[in-house]
Amino acid sequence: MSGLSFHRVQSMADDEAEEDLEADGGEDGDEEEGGESSKKQGGKKKLLLFVALALFLVVGGAAAAYFTGLLEPLIAMLGGADETAAEETTDPVEVVFFDLPEILVNLNTGRRKSTFLKIRVSLELENAEDVARIEAVMPRIIDNFQVYLRELRVEDLKGSAGMYRLREELLTRVTLAVAPSKVSDVLFKEMLVQ
């Protein structure tokens, strides 16, 4: 009896599977419709992937050419940069350097032993006519520098940040002293802390 019941259960399962297939439209119809839609979706995905890849290559190549400078002649030709380049080359900038005398000051050490700063600087001027103005106010420039330098501590002069701050402070003081003449920069020739 157990053999018969097993065959009945199996035949009932087969009958249910056939009914499900008929309700879905059969095995053959399902494969044809599913195959066509998956082929269409697969084709669209491939086409989209190729278009995105081509677009990526074009944009990436253009960006690389721009950043490496390969597009500069083309941009200059389209933008008319030749006119501005011709204007820039006609007037060369004349720079004049003026050396200040050596300055020796005692740094602020806070009651410790004396520490000295020896400094020689050169001023960068925009034109040669400013040299006469610099020489005329030289005592004021030296006084401004010495008053500022005497208040510095050794820690203020350490590292590139300290040098940058010192340069900016000296430039501010010399610019105020020689106004309306223009000083472009203060250049260090020698700096010694003992």
C-alpha positions in Angstrom: 0.0 0.0 0.0 2.8 2.3 0.7 4.0 1.9 -2.9 0.5 2.9 -4.2 0.4 6.0 -2.1 3.7 7.1 -3.3 2.6 6.9 -6.9 -0.6 8.8 -6.1 1.3 11.6 -4.5 3.8 11.8 -7.4 1.0 11.8 -10.0 -0.9 14.5 -8.1 2.3 16.6 -8.0 2.7 16.1 -11.8 -0.9 17.1 -12.4 -0.4 20.4 -10.4 2.8 21.2 -12.3 0.9 20.8 -15.6 -1.9 23.0 -14.5 0.6 25.7 -13.4 2.2 25.6 -16.9 -1.1 25.9 -18.7 -2.0 28.9 -16.5 1.3 30.6 -17.3 1.0 29.9 -21.1 3.2 26.9 -21.4 6.9 26.3 -21.2 7.6 27.2 -24.8 5.8 30.5 -24.8 7.5 31.6 -21.6 11.0 31.0 -22.9 10.4 32.9 -26.1 9.0 36.0 -24.4 11.6 35.9 -21.7 14.4 35.3 -24.2 13.4 38.3 -26.3 13.1 40.7 -23.4 16.3 39.6 -21.8 18.1 40.0 -25.2 16.6 43.5 -25.6 17.7 44.5 -22.1 21.1 43.0 -22.5 21.5 44.9 -25.8 20.4 48.1 -24.3 22.8 47.7 -21.4 25.7 46.9 -23.7 24.9 49.9 -25.9 24.7 52.2 -22.9 28.0 50.8 -21.5 29.8 51.5 -24.9 28.4 55.0 -25.1 29.4 55.8 -21.5 32.9 54.4 -22.1 33.3 56.4 -25.3 32.1 59.6 -23.5 34.5 58.9 -20.6 37.4 58.5 -23.0 36.6 61.7 -24.9 36.2 63.8 -21.8 39.2 62.3 -20.1 41.4 62.8 -23.1 40.3 66.4 -23.4 41.0 67.1 -19.8 44.4 65.4 -20.0 45.3 67.5 -23.1 44.1 70.7 -21.3 46.1 70.1 -18.1 49.2 69.0 -19.9 49.2 72.2 -22.0 48.5 70.6 -25.4 45.4 72.6 -26.0 47.0 76.0 -25.2 47.8 76.9 -28.8 44.3 76.1 -29.8 42.8 78.0 -27.0 45.1 81.0 -27.7 44.1 80.9 -31.4 40.4 80.8 -30.6 40.6 83.3 -27.7 42.8 85.9 -29.3 45.6 85.6 -26.7 48.2 86.6 -29.3 47.2 90.3 -28.9 47.7 90.2 -25.1 51.1 88.4 -25.5 52.3 91.1 -27.9 51.3 93.8 -25.4 53.1 92.1 -22.5 56.4 91.8 -24.4 56.5 95.5 -25.5 57.1 96.9 -22.0 59.7 95.0 -20.0 59.6 95.7 -16.3 62.7 97.5 -15.0 63.6 96.4 -11.4 66.1 98.3 -9.2 67.7 96.9 -6.1 68.9 99.2 -3.3 71.1 97.8 -0.5 70.5 99.1 3.0 73.4 99.4 5.4 74.1 96.5 7.8 71.9 96.6 11.0 73.1 95.1 14.3 70.6 95.0 17.2 70.3 93.4 20.6 67.3 91.0 20.6 64.8 90.8 23.5 66.0 87.9 25.6 64.0 88.5 28.8 67.0 89.1 31.2 69.2 86.3 29.8 72.5 86.9 28.3 72.6 89.2 25.3 71.7 87.8 21.8 72.5 89.9 18.7 70.9 90.0 15.3 73.0 91.1 12.3 71.0 91.7 9.2 71.6 93.0 5.7 68.7 93.6 3.3 68.1 94.8 -0.2 65.0 96.7 -1.3 63.3 95.9 -4.6 62.1 99.1 -6.2 59.9 99.6 -9.3 62.0 102.4 -10.9 65.3 104.1 -10.5 63.7 107.5 -9.5 62.8 106.0 -6.1 66.5 105.6 -5.1 66.7 109.4 -4.3 63.6 109.2 -2.1 65.0 106.1 -0.3 68.3 107.9 0.4 66.5 111.0 1.7 64.5 109.0 4.3 67.2 106.5 5.2 67.4 107.5 8.9 63.6 106.9 9.2 63.9 103.5 7.6 66.8 102.4 9.9 64.9 103.7 13.0 61.7 101.8 12.0 63.7 98.6 11.5 65.7 98.9 14.7 62.7 99.6 16.9 60.9 96.5 15.5 64.0 94.2 15.5 64.9 95.0 19.2 61.5 93.6 20.3 61.9 90.3 18.5 62.8 87.1 20.4 65.0 84.4 19.1 61.9 82.1 18.8 60.3 84.7 16.5 63.0 84.2 13.9 62.9 80.4 13.8 61.8 78.5 10.6 60.5 79.7 7.3 57.3 81.1 8.9 59.4 83.4 11.1 61.4 84.6 8.1 58.2 85.3 6.2 56.7 87.3 9.1 60.0 89.3 9.4 60.0 90.0 5.7 56.4 91.2 5.8 56.9 93.4 8.8 60.0 95.0 7.3 58.2 95.6 4.1 55.3 97.3 5.9 57.6 99.6 7.8 59.7 100.6 4.8 56.6 101.2 2.6 55.2 103.6 5.2 58.6 105.4 5.5 59.1 106.0 1.8 55.5 106.7 0.7 54.5 107.6 -2.1 57.4 105.6 -3.6 56.8 101.9 -4.0 58.9 99.1 -2.5 58.0 95.8 -4.1 59.9 93.5 -1.7 62.5 93.2 1.0 65.2 90.7 0.2 67.6 89.2 2.8 71.2 89.2 1.9 72.5 88.1 5.3 71.0 87.3 8.7 73.0 86.1 11.7 71.8 85.5 15.2 74.5 85.2 17.9 
